[in-house]
Amino acid sequence: MPLVPGKSWRYVAKTPLRSGTYRLRVNGETRVGLERGYLLESESGNTKMAWSRNSLVVSQMGGIEFHPPLTLLKPTEGKTSWTYSGTVKTPFAEENTRIRIMQEPAELKIGGISHSTILVTLTMRFQKQDIEWKNWFEKGRGILRQEQRNNGRFALSMELIRED
């Protein structure tokens, strides 16, 4: 994920009720736990990310906050998994939870073009819902696609349209 002030990406986002485009932009520095990180702003909510010992960590992603920061991506080529324990907070609820994270290489097609990506799948139980959140990362570009399912039902997807 290239975290450089001024860098931006445009995504198309879809929910069961609507779809639209939005811009995600690196808008300056901020703290991510104990690390110096970056604030990414968009119409759908802010994100706070940092690189820490070659891992990508987040303390906020959209409307979700993680205390301590969540390791979202590790520097490995193969398949790996880990568990996060901490507090997850949304505008409506806050609770201690465990998140299972699995990372593996994956091919992703967007617009007929195949991309070599790293798929990171997070699963957790939050507010009596089973949540699955998938992120496809491409080296040097960032998140190409993101999907969320709540109790097995589609909740959200976003896909990169272009980099600005």
Backbone bond lengths (Angstrom), bond angles and torsions (degrees), N, CA, C in turn:
res aa  C-N    CA-C-N  psi(-1)  N-CA   C-N-CA  omega(-1)  CA-C   N-CA-C  phi
1 M - - - 1.458 - - 1.517 106.90 -
2 P 1.331 118.34 106.88 1.465 119.77 -179.49 1.528 111.48 -72.44
3 L 1.323 116.30 106.80 1.462 121.87 -177.51 1.522 108.92 -100.44
4 V 1.326 114.85 86.51 1.457 122.95 -178.40 1.528 107.39 -127.78
5 P 1.346 118.14 125.25 1.461 118.99 179.10 1.525 112.30 -50.32
6 G 1.342 115.61 132.96 1.458 122.51 -178.99 1.518 113.90 94.95
7 K 1.339 118.18 -20.18 1.466 121.95 178.41 1.529 108.84 -65.16
8 S 1.349 116.67 139.43 1.465 119.12 178.13 1.526 111.12 -145.97
9 W 1.306 114.01 158.98 1.458 123.66 179.38 1.526 107.95 -133.38
10 R 1.316 117.07 149.03 1.476 121.90 174.28 1.523 108.10 -114.52
11 Y 1.325 114.65 133.21 1.457 122.02 -178.02 1.519 110.80 -125.25
12 V 1.330 115.81 151.36 1.451 120.54 166.25 1.526 105.38 -100.68
13 A 1.320 115.68 129.05 1.461 121.57 -178.25 1.525 109.21 -115.55
14 K 1.333 115.16 141.47 1.466 120.86 179.58 1.515 109.65 -133.13
15 T 1.329 114.76 138.92 1.463 123.04 171.05 1.527 106.08 -126.99
16 P 1.325 118.25 173.30 1.471 118.09 177.57 1.531 113.76 -60.28
17 L 1.340 117.86 -21.40 1.463 120.52 -175.40 1.526 115.39 -105.54
18 R 1.343 117.38 -20.81 1.462 117.92 -176.78 1.523 111.07 -160.70
19 S 1.339 113.94 170.10 1.456 120.06 173.49 1.519 108.55 -144.34
20 G 1.319 116.14 159.21 1.456 120.77 179.83 1.511 109.56 -176.76
21 T 1.313 116.15 177.26 1.454 120.29 178.40 1.521 109.24 -111.43
22 Y 1.312 115.13 152.79 1.459 119.57 174.52 1.516 109.60 -149.46
23 R 1.310 114.38 161.59 1.460 122.65 -178.04 1.522 108.67 -110.73
24 L 1.317 116.41 133.22 1.459 123.76 174.55 1.525 106.62 -110.54
25 R 1.343 116.86 123.72 1.464 120.81 -172.78 1.519 111.02 -131.34
26 V 1.340 116.92 134.85 1.463 122.17 174.05 1.522 106.52 -75.29
27 N 1.336 116.26 115.24 1.461 119.93 -170.54 1.522 113.64 -116.68
28 G 1.313 118.19 23.14 1.458 119.36 176.02 1.512 112.20 128.50
29 E 1.334 114.58 -179.59 1.455 121.21 -175.78 1.520 111.93 -88.79
30 T 1.353 115.09 153.97 1.457 122.90 176.18 1.521 107.45 -157.81
31 R 1.307 117.31 170.16 1.462 121.92 175.95 1.524 108.89 -87.72
32 V 1.326 115.33 139.58 1.462 122.84 173.19 1.525 104.62 -127.33
33 G 1.324 116.27 95.19 1.456 119.84 -170.01 1.518 108.28 62.37
34 L 1.328 116.52 -124.49 1.463 121.17 179.22 1.520 112.97 -93.38
35 E 1.322 117.05 -0.92 1.465 122.07 -174.97 1.527 111.90 -96.46
36 R 1.325 114.55 153.51 1.463 120.27 170.11 1.514 106.70 -81.85
37 G 1.319 116.26 122.08 1.453 120.53 -177.69 1.508 111.36 -132.42
38 Y 1.348 114.24 -158.29 1.457 119.93 -174.86 1.521 111.05 -134.08
39 L 1.314 115.12 146.68 1.450 123.09 175.80 1.521 108.18 -95.22
40 L 1.322 116.47 123.01 1.464 122.91 175.75 1.523 106.65 -108.99
41 E 1.341 116.72 124.27 1.461 120.80 -175.80 1.520 110.86 -111.27
42 S 1.341 115.15 144.14 1.466 121.66 174.18 1.513 108.66 -155.88
43 E 1.334 114.84 169.95 1.456 120.88 178.68 1.524 111.60 -66.06
44 S 1.337 117.06 -22.34 1.469 119.97 -176.88 1.527 112.36 -94.07
45 G 1.317 118.17 4.03 1.462 121.16 178.25 1.517 111.41 128.26
46 N 1.303 115.27 161.96 1.459 121.06 -178.03 1.522 111.37 -92.42
47 T 1.330 114.62 155.59 1.453 122.41 177.68 1.520 107.94 -130.17
48 K 1.335 116.52 139.50 1.458 121.99 176.14 1.519 107.55 -120.41
49 M 1.352 116.05 117.38 1.467 122.54 -175.88 1.519 110.47 -130.52
50 A 1.342 114.34 155.30 1.465 120.58 174.68 1.519 108.94 -153.03
51 W 1.311 115.19 154.72 1.461 121.16 169.81 1.516 106.06 -93.61
52 S 1.335 117.09 125.59 1.454 122.96 -179.90 1.526 108.33 -132.26
53 R 1.322 117.26 113.14 1.472 122.32 -177.71 1.525 110.62 50.46
54 N 1.332 116.53 47.25 1.472 125.39 178.29 1.529 114.35 67.46
55 S 1.325 118.23 9.36 1.463 121.75 174.26 1.524 108.73 -108.60
56 L 1.333 116.45 145.93 1.458 121.40 176.61 1.521 108.21 -89.68
57 V 1.331 116.38 121.82 1.459 121.35 -179.94 1.528 109.49 -117.51
58 V 1.339 116.25 149.26 1.460 121.83 178.90 1.524 109.33 -131.18
59 S 1.333 115.73 139.06 1.462 120.18 172.51 1.531 110.03 -107.56
60 Q 1.322 116.18 -14.32 1.467 121.41 176.90 1.522 107.58 -152.94
61 M 1.331 116.13 135.43 1.460 120.54 176.47 1.514 107.23 -141.81
62 G 1.345 115.59 109.80 1.455 119.26 -173.43 1.518 108.20 63.75
63 G 1.298 117.02 -128.49 1.466 121.33 -179.15 1.509 113.98 -94.03
64 I 1.333 118.20 15.75 1.465 121.85 -176.42 1.529 109.67 -114.69
65 E 1.341 116.23 131.17 1.460 121.46 177.11 1.524 109.33 -111.10
66 F 1.335 115.79 146.56 1.457 122.36 -179.88 1.525 109.05 -125.06
67 H 1.341 116.37 126.28 1.473 122.41 178.38 1.518 108.22 -130.00
68 P 1.319 121.69 113.19 1.460 127.51 -3.36 1.530 110.53 -70.11
69 P 1.333 117.82 174.82 1.468 119.49 179.08 1.532 111.81 -57.03
70 L 1.318 114.73 147.85 1.458 124.29 -178.98 1.523 109.92 -93.01
71 T 1.340 117.61 132.02 1.461 121.06 172.77 1.522 107.04 -77.76
72 L 1.325 116.14 116.50 1.461 122.26 -174.88 1.520 112.83 -98.30
73 L 1.334 117.66 -25.24 1.461 121.05 -175.87 1.521 108.51 -152.70
74 K 1.355 115.78 132.69 1.467 120.80 179.80 1.528 110.05 -111.76
75 P 1.344 116.61 155.49 1.467 120.78 -177.19 1.526 112.00 -83.41
76 T 1.317 116.86 74.94 1.454 120.31 177.97 1.515 109.77 -140.49
77 E 1.304 116.93 150.88 1.469 121.20 179.77 1.524 111.40 -89.32
78 G 1.311 116.99 -25.64 1.459 120.53 -175.21 1.514 113.19 -97.33
79 K 1.321 114.13 -163.51 1.454 122.02 -179.25 1.529 109.02 -85.90
80 T 1.328 116.60 136.84 1.460 121.53 178.10 1.528 108.87 -152.55
81 S 1.315 116.43 163.62 1.464 120.65 177.10 1.520 109.49 -148.17
82 W 1.326 115.64 158.59 1.454 122.54 178.21 1.516 108.60 -157.97
83 T 1.335 115.90 170.85 1.459 121.67 -179.01 1.523 109.33 -124.96
84 Y 1.320 114.91 137.54 1.469 122.33 175.82 1.521 107.47 -106.77
85 S 1.319 116.99 137.71 1.462 122.69 171.82 1.517 107.37 -126.85
86 G 1.314 115.98 126.41 1.453 119.22 179.92 1.510 111.20 177.81
87 T 1.312 114.83 -166.44 1.461 121.78 -179.48 1.526 108.96 -99.25
88 V 1.322 115.23 129.73 1.462 122.40 175.46 1.525 106.39 -111.30
89 K 1.341 114.85 130.30 1.463 120.05 -175.93 1.519 109.61 -130.04
90 T 1.326 116.27 132.15 1.466 123.15 172.56 1.530 106.84 -118.81
91 P 1.340 118.31 175.55 1.471 118.58 176.86 1.536 112.98 -62.02
92 F 1.345 117.37 -16.51 1.462 120.70 -173.78 1.518 114.41 -111.46
93 A 1.342 117.95 -17.89 1.463 119.79 -174.21 1.515 111.00 -157.17
94 E 1.323 114.73 160.69 1.458 122.09 176.36 1.519 107.62 -146.54
95 E 1.344 116.01 131.61 1.462 118.68 175.99 1.522 110.68 -157.85
96 N 1.337 114.14 155.11 1.456 120.11 174.21 1.523 107.47 -76.95
97 T 1.323 115.86 136.67 1.462 119.14 -177.49 1.518 110.33 -151.27
98 R 1.311 114.03 167.14 1.470 121.60 173.78 1.521 106.77 -115.24
99 I 1.322 115.38 137.85 1.463 121.03 178.69 1.518 107.63 -120.79
100 R 1.315 116.23 128.12 1.457 121.24 174.67 1.529 107.95 -92.82
101 I 1.317 116.40 129.99 1.461 121.27 -177.68 1.526 108.47 -121.98
102 M 1.330 116.28 130.19 1.453 121.97 176.48 1.522 107.74 -124.69
103 Q 1.320 116.29 134.83 1.462 122.10 -178.69 1.524 108.46 -126.21
104 E 1.348 116.13 133.59 1.463 120.37 -179.61 1.522 110.17 -156.13
105 P 1.333 116.95 152.95 1.466 120.23 175.09 1.529 109.60 -65.20
106 A 1.347 116.24 144.43 1.470 120.25 179.74 1.524 109.59 -154.98
107 E 1.316 115.72 145.52 1.462 121.58 172.28 1.525 107.78 -89.69
108 L 1.324 116.93 139.65 1.463 122.56 179.41 1.515 108.47 -133.86
109 K 1.334 116.55 129.44 1.468 120.55 176.17 1.519 109.58 -101.40
110 I 1.331 114.27 129.01 1.461 121.37 174.39 1.520 106.21 -131.12
111 G 1.318 116.59 121.65 1.464 120.53 179.50 1.519 112.78 58.32
112 G 1.323 117.02 34.37 1.450 121.40 178.68 1.524 114.59 80.27
113 I 1.332 117.32 -0.38 1.465 121.56 179.38 1.521 108.91 -104.60
114 S 1.332 115.59 129.86 1.455 121.84 -179.67 1.528 110.22 -86.83
115 H 1.327 115.88 135.79 1.466 122.55 179.92 1.523 109.19 -124.20
116 S 1.332 116.93 135.59 1.462 121.78 171.59 1.516 107.29 -83.37
117 T 1.317 116.43 117.48 1.460 120.90 -174.12 1.523 110.89 -128.60
118 I 1.305 114.00 173.43 1.454 122.48 168.48 1.523 105.39 -113.22
119 L 1.329 115.99 119.74 1.465 122.17 178.52 1.521 108.39 -93.63
120 V 1.333 115.51 123.52 1.459 121.68 176.90 1.525 106.98 -114.60
121 T 1.340 115.90 119.38 1.466 121.86 -178.96 1.524 108.98 -112.08
122 L 1.320 116.07 123.51 1.460 122.30 177.51 1.519 107.84 -109.40
123 T 1.326 116.98 134.37 1.466 121.06 175.43 1.523 108.15 -129.90
124 M 1.326 115.15 137.04 1.463 119.93 179.59 1.521 110.34 -154.89
125 R 1.303 114.72 161.49 1.467 122.74 172.27 1.522 105.11 -107.15
126 F 1.347 116.58 120.60 1.465 121.62 -177.99 1.517 108.46 -143.43
127 Q 1.326 116.46 127.07 1.466 121.87 -179.83 1.539 111.51 51.94
128 K 1.316 115.56 45.88 1.473 124.03 177.13 1.521 113.30 63.33
129 Q 1.329 116.61 23.18 1.466 121.23 176.40 1.518 109.69 -122.72
130 D 1.327 115.97 143.10 1.459 121.75 171.61 1.523 106.93 -89.67
131 I 1.315 116.88 117.05 1.460 121.99 -175.54 1.519 109.40 -112.88
132 E 1.323 115.47 131.20 1.457 122.12 174.08 1.522 107.22 -120.80
133 W 1.318 115.46 130.49 1.458 121.63 -175.23 1.518 106.80 -131.98
134 K 1.334 117.63 119.74 1.461 122.59 -178.51 1.526 110.02 -113.31
135 N 1.333 115.47 136.88 1.462 122.70 178.41 1.522 108.45 -130.79
136 W 1.324 117.28 126.23 1.459 122.38 175.64 1.527 107.81 -103.81
137 F 1.324 117.76 117.35 1.458 123.78 -179.74 1.521 109.55 -105.76
138 E 1.338 115.67 137.75 1.456 120.28 171.00 1.527 107.43 -114.52
139 K 1.320 116.14 131.11 1.459 121.33 -177.83 1.535 110.06 -56.31
140 G 1.329 114.88 130.81 1.458 121.18 178.17 1.514 114.79 82.53
141 R 1.349 118.09 -8.76 1.471 120.67 -178.88 1.517 113.10 -118.79
142 G 1.320 118.10 -37.71 1.451 120.96 -178.15 1.513 112.15 109.55
143 I 1.334 116.01 -149.78 1.462 121.78 -177.72 1.519 109.68 -78.20
144 L 1.334 116.25 120.25 1.466 121.02 176.26 1.519 111.05 -89.76
145 R 1.316 116.02 -34.39 1.462 119.88 -177.85 1.520 108.85 -150.69
146 Q 1.322 115.33 148.99 1.460 121.86 176.48 1.524 107.79 -141.68
147 E 1.322 117.10 138.84 1.468 122.25 177.62 1.518 109.37 -136.60
148 Q 1.325 115.84 145.71 1.462 120.63 175.28 1.518 109.23 -133.67
149 R 1.327 115.00 136.00 1.460 122.62 174.76 1.526 108.02 -126.31
150 N 1.326 115.60 135.59 1.456 122.39 176.13 1.521 107.66 -114.30
151 N 1.335 115.99 121.95 1.472 121.55 -176.33 1.524 111.23 52.33
152 G 1.331 116.58 37.79 1.458 122.26 177.21 1.517 114.85 81.77
153 R 1.326 117.99 -5.08 1.464 121.60 -178.79 1.532 110.78 -100.59
154 F 1.322 115.63 140.24 1.458 122.22 178.91 1.529 110.20 -56.55
155 A 1.343 115.88 131.10 1.462 120.88 177.69 1.523 111.69 -119.92
156 L 1.351 117.48 -37.41 1.449 120.34 -173.09 1.523 110.04 -164.15
157 S 1.336 115.77 144.09 1.468 120.83 167.17 1.514 108.37 -142.52
158 M 1.306 114.80 152.08 1.464 120.11 173.08 1.520 106.56 -143.90
159 E 1.339 114.53 145.58 1.452 120.10 -177.80 1.513 108.69 -139.97
160 L 1.334 115.28 137.15 1.462 120.70 -179.47 1.516 111.11 -64.95
161 I 1.336 115.84 130.86 1.472 120.35 174.63 1.529 109.55 -101.20
162 R 1.347 115.72 -42.57 1.463 118.69 178.04 1.522 110.32 -165.11
163 E 1.322 113.83 163.19 1.454 121.68 174.17 1.523 107.46 -104.43
164 D 1.313 117.34 139.25 1.465 122.16 178.83 1.518 109.97 -102.48
